[in-house]
Amino acid sequence: MAAMRPMRAVRILLLIAACAVDGLKPAARKVMLIRHAESEHNEAERNWDLRGLLLKRDHGITTAGYAQCDALHEYVASQRADAASPWADARLELYASPLTRAIQTALIATEGIDKPLVLLPDARELGAGPIAGRDSLGAAVGVLEILDRVSDESARPLAIERVDAARCERRWWSRWEPHFRARRRVDRFLGELADGGKGPAAVVCHSLLIRSILRRHCPDDLARGLIPNCSVLALDVSRDGDGVRLANPTLAFSPA
């Protein structure tokens, strides 16, 4: 029995060390990934409108998209009234892709929240190309051009003064993005979310980007299909060594 005591002591010490290491790991950050409202490109795809698909880039949202944004705004407002919701956290940070449809969605959905909307180029859509994927190409560079474009494309006044476009002073999109570059960008995007502030984050982004994240990190039913427009995907994001760990993906809201 005496010979067993040192081994038992070693096991206890190892257990204590493991607990200490776990305690040093950063807590997971609650992130809400939101797909933008229906865009003119989505409408053109549904109607097989080749002119709409090929002749325009950086599409705005449609009349149906505005209705989806209004429904999303009601959801956000109800969550803000719930003290237990991440939307009610004073440390909440708001982000969006610099593409027009994402900015429009974010400004409408978060109307009444006195926080800046920071544009993240890495949150833009995947699939950029010279022919297909024109909805992944930007059309404005710098804060003045971006805000002018959002205003011109919008059917109602938006609080564009909330937009922080500091990261978009140079061309922020790729004319063509091969798979390995897109994967690197998605990793960088997730890493920034994991390493960001201590509070939750809401990011208005895009369907293929969200689907890529789910397929790689959350292989379940959610990854098999596209997230509906204006839907909110809530998940926990944390660092895992040099990589990122995603857990507890939940479709928290989807317009009727």
N, C-alpha and C positions, 0 to 999 in steps of 0.2 A: 504493500500500500504506500510505503514511504517513497518508493521509486516512481510512483505515479504522480506525486505532487508537483515535481518540476514541470512535467509535461502539461499538467493541468494549468499551472501558472502561465506557461507559454501560450496555451490556447486562450486564456483570459486576456493576456496582453495583446495578442493578435486581434481578438474581438474588439478590445478597446480602441486599438489603432484603426481598425476598419470603420468603427463608428465615428472616430475623429475625422477620417478622410471624407466620409459621407457628409459630415457636418460642414466641411469646407467647400463642398460643391455648391455652385450658385443655384439658387432656387429657379425652378422653371418659370418662364414668363408666359402669361396668358396673351395669346395673339388671336385676333379676329381677322381672318382673311375674307374679304368681301368681293364678290364678282360685280363688276360694273353693271349698270342698267342696260336694257336692250339698246343696241346701237344701230345706226343706219346700215352698217355692214351686216349685222345679224339679220336685219330685215331684208337686205338684198340677197343674202344666202337663202332665206326662206322662200323668197319669190323668184329665185333664179334670175336675178337682175344683174347681168354681166357688166353693164355700164357702172352700176353702183359698186360692184366688186373691184373693178379694174381701173376706173378712172379717178377715184378719190382715195385719199389716205387720211388717217387721223380723224375718223368719223365721230360725229356727235351722237347724242342719244335721240331716240324717237319719242313720239307722243306717248306710246305705251311705256317707254322707258321712264318718262317723267312720273307716270302713275306708279311704277315700281319704286322709284325713289321716294315718293310720298309715303308709300307703305313702309319702306325701310326706315324713314324718318320717324314714323309713329312707333315702330318697334324700338328704335334707339331711345326715343323720349321715354317710353315706358320702362326701359332698362335703367335709364338715368335716375328714375324715381325709386329704384330698388337699391338700397344701400349695399346689398351683398353682391351686386352685379359689377363686373369689371368696367362696364361703361360708366359707373358712378364713381370710380376711383379718381381722386384728384390728380393722380400721376399719369392718367391716360394720355397717350401720345397718338396723334393722327397722321397717317401717311397716305399717299396715293401715287400711282403711276403717273408720269407726266402726259400720258395720252388724254386727249380732250374728254372722252367719255368717262374716264375714271375720275378726273377732276370734277366734272359736273355731278357725278353720282355722289362723290364725297362731300361736296359743298352742300348739296340738298339734304343728304342723310344726316349730316352733323350740324345743320343749321341750329343756332342757339347755343352751341358749345363754344365758349370763348377760348379757343386754342388755335394755334397756327396749323395749317395743313401743309406738311412738308412733302415735297415731291421727290420720289426715289427712282432714278433711272433704272435701277436693277429690278424694279417691280413692273416694268413694261411687259407686254405680251411676247410670247415666243413665236417662232415661225416666220421671221422677217425674210423676205425674198423679193426679187425684182418683179415677179409676176404675181404669184400667190403670196399671201401674207402681207398685203399692202396695209391692212388694218394694224400691223405692227410697226409701221413707219411713222415717225413724227413729222410735223410740218412747221414747227415753230421752235426757235432757240432763244433763250434769255427770258427774263421775267416779263418784259413789256410785250414781246411777241406772243408768249404763251397766254398771258392774260387777255390780250386783244382777241386771240383766236377763241378762247373760251367764251368771251362775251359775244363775239360774232356768231358762234355756233349755238348759242343758248336762246331758248324761246321765252325765258323769264330772267329777271335780274338775279344775279348770284353775288354772294359776298366774296368777290375775287381778292379783296384786300387781305384775306386770311391766308392766301397762298404764298408759301415760301419756296421759290424756284431757284435758290442759290446754287443747287447742284446741276442746273440745266443751262449754264451760260455758254456751253459748247454743245455741238451736236451730240445728243445723248442716246441715239438709237443706232442700230446696225442696219446697213442696207441688205446685208446677208449674214445670217448667224448660223454657222454649222453646229452640229449637235454638241461637240466637245466644248465649244465656247458658251453655248446656252447652259450646259450643265454647270460649268464653272461660275456663270453669273447667278444661277439659282442658289448654288452653295454660298456664294458671297452674300446674297440677299438674306438667306436664312441665318448666316453667321452674324450679320448686322442686327437682326432682330433679337438673336440670343444674347448678344453682347450689349444691347441698348439699355435703356433706362430700367429702373426697378419696377415700374408700374406696367400695366397692360398696354398693348398697342393695337390699333385698328388700321388695316391697310386695304384700300380699295385697289384691286388689281384685276387679273384676267383669268379666263377659264383654262387655257392651256398651261399657264404658269401654275395655277392651283392643282390641276390634274397631274402635272409632272411631279410636284411636291408630294402629293398623296401616293402616287404609284411607287415612289422610291422609299418613302418613309412610313407610310400607313397603308399597307396592302390589305384593304378590306373592301366592302361594298361601295364605299364612297369613292374609291379610286377607279371604279369601272365605268362611270359615266361622267358627263359634264355637270358642273354645279350650275343650277339655274341662275339667271340674271338676278342681281340684287340679293342673293343668298349670303348668309353669314356662316362661315366655317370657323368654329372656335377650337383651339388646340393649345397644348402646352409646348413651349420651345425652350430647350436648354442646351448647354454645351455638353459634349460627350467626347472628351479628349480633344483631338483636333477637328472633330466633326460636330454635327448637331443632332440632337435627339428630339423627335416629335412624339407626343403622346396624347391620348384622349381626344381624338378628333370627333367633333360633334357638329352636325348641321343644326345650328342654333335658330336659324330663321330662314324662311323662304317665302316670297310673296305668293299669295293664293293664285 
